[in-house]
Amino acid sequence: MTRSMKNEKFKMQNFSLVILHFAFATLSVALLAGCGRPGVPVPPDDYGIGLRIQQERKKEDQARKEQEARETAAAKQKIEEGIVTPLDEITLPEMRPVGGR
């Protein structure tokens, strides 16, 4: 092999490495730029399922407080009037089925 052939072979290897590095760098930049912000997207708090759940909890808490206030007022009225509920007429809270098909 002559010196000029060695130079040509070295230039060709060097050129292929440059192309390979350029392709890798371009691909890396394209992937990073295309992703925007790396990581899992975080939904805002002013809409979505989180806000809906918070609103439902607030409504349930308000309804529970109103129900407790009504029950307390009714119990106070019964005590003032001297009405005693017989044991067999006590209303129990509604039971939800556990399990089932």
Secondary structure, 3 states (H helix, E strand, C coil): CCHHHHHHHHHHHHHHHHHHHHHHHHHHHHHHHHHCCCCCCCCCCCCCHHHHHHHHHHHHHHHHHHHHHHHHHHHHHHHHHCCCCCHHHCCCCCCCCCCCC
